[in-house]
């Protein structure tokens, strides 16, 4: 499109402005794609972390049952304090893993809410 009203400098500025607009539009599209990719990655990690929380909860419950049974055996005189202490350590480790998994889950959930703009 050639405008006879504009001089060469005006056409050059128009072309530069048009190119800058296209660069800005591409930059915006690139940023949107980057955010969408990050949200998909976080959602995938969130699903994995949810499974890890469930698994660590099961491990915690099993360790608690194991300790309770060992305490009953100890109270009946069929076990030693060494086994009770060992199972208490196992329960403490299971609780630590569970709370770590839960913390990681909530951190990922907060990241996803922050990226999607659903942060309350």
C-alpha positions in Angstrom: 0.0 0.0 0.0 1.6 3.2 -1.1 0.5 6.5 0.2 1.5 9.5 -1.9 0.8 11.8 1.0 3.6 10.3 3.1 7.3 10.7 2.4 10.0 8.1 2.6 10.6 8.7 6.3 6.9 8.3 7.1 6.7 5.0 5.2 9.8 3.8 7.0 8.4 4.7 10.5 5.1 3.0 9.5 7.0 -0.2 8.5 9.1 -0.1 11.7 6.0 0.3 13.8 4.2 -2.5 12.0 7.2 -4.8 12.6 7.4 -3.8 16.3 3.7 -4.6 16.6 4.2 -8.1 15.0 7.2 -8.7 17.3 5.0 -7.8 20.3 2.2 -10.1 19.2 4.6 -12.9 18.8 6.1 -12.3 22.2 2.6 -12.4 23.7 1.8 -15.6 22.0 5.1 -17.1 23.1 4.4 -16.1 26.7 0.9 -17.6 26.6 2.4 -20.9 25.2 5.0 -20.8 28.0 2.3 -20.4 30.7 0.2 -23.1 29.2 3.1 -25.5 29.1 4.0 -24.7 32.7 0.4 -25.3 33.8 0.3 -28.7 32.0 3.6 -29.6 33.7 2.4 -28.6 37.1 -1.0 -30.4 36.6 0.9 -33.6 35.7 3.2 -33.2 38.7 0.1 -32.5 40.9 -1.5 -35.8 39.8 1.8 -37.7 40.5 2.1 -36.0 43.9 -1.5 -36.9 44.8 -0.6 -40.6 44.2 2.5 -40.1 46.4 0.4 -38.6 49.2 -2.0 -41.6 49.0 0.9 -44.1 49.1 2.6 -42.4 52.0 -0.7 -42.2 53.9 -1.1 -46.0 53.4 2.5 -46.5 54.6 1.9 -44.3 57.6 -1.2 -46.3 58.6 0.6 -49.6 58.2 3.4 -48.5 60.3 1.0 -47.3 63.0 -0.8 -50.7 63.0 2.6 -52.5 63.1 3.6 -50.4 66.1 0.3 -51.0 67.9 0.6 -54.8 67.4 4.2 -54.7 68.7 3.1 -52.7 71.7 0.4 -55.3 72.5 3.0 -58.0 72.2 5.3 -56.1 74.5 2.6 -55.6 77.1 2.0 -59.3 77.0 5.7 -60.0 77.5 6.2 -61.5 74.1 8.5 -58.8 72.7 11.3 -56.5 73.7 11.5 -52.8 74.0 14.1 -52.8 71.2 11.4 -53.8 68.7 8.9 -51.2 70.0 11.5 -48.5 69.6 12.5 -49.6 66.1 8.8 -49.6 65.0 8.4 -46.1 66.6 11.3 -45.0 64.4 9.7 -46.5 61.4 6.4 -44.7 62.2 8.3 -41.4 62.6 9.9 -41.8 59.2 6.6 -42.7 57.6 5.0 -39.6 59.2 7.8 -37.5 58.0 7.4 -38.8 54.4 3.7 -38.3 54.6 3.9 -34.6 55.7 6.7 -34.0 53.1 4.4 -35.4 50.4 1.5 -33.3 51.6 3.6 -30.1 51.7 4.8 -30.8 48.2 1.3 -31.4 47.0 0.0 -28.1 48.5 3.0 -26.2 47.1 2.2 -27.5 43.6 -1.4 -26.7 44.0 -0.6 -23.1 45.0 1.8 -22.9 42.0 -1.0 -24.0 39.7 -3.5 -21.6 41.2 -0.9 -18.8 40.8 -0.3 -19.6 37.1 -4.0 -20.0 36.2 -5.0 -16.9 38.2 -7.3 -18.8 40.5 -5.3 -17.8 43.5 -7.7 -16.8 46.3 
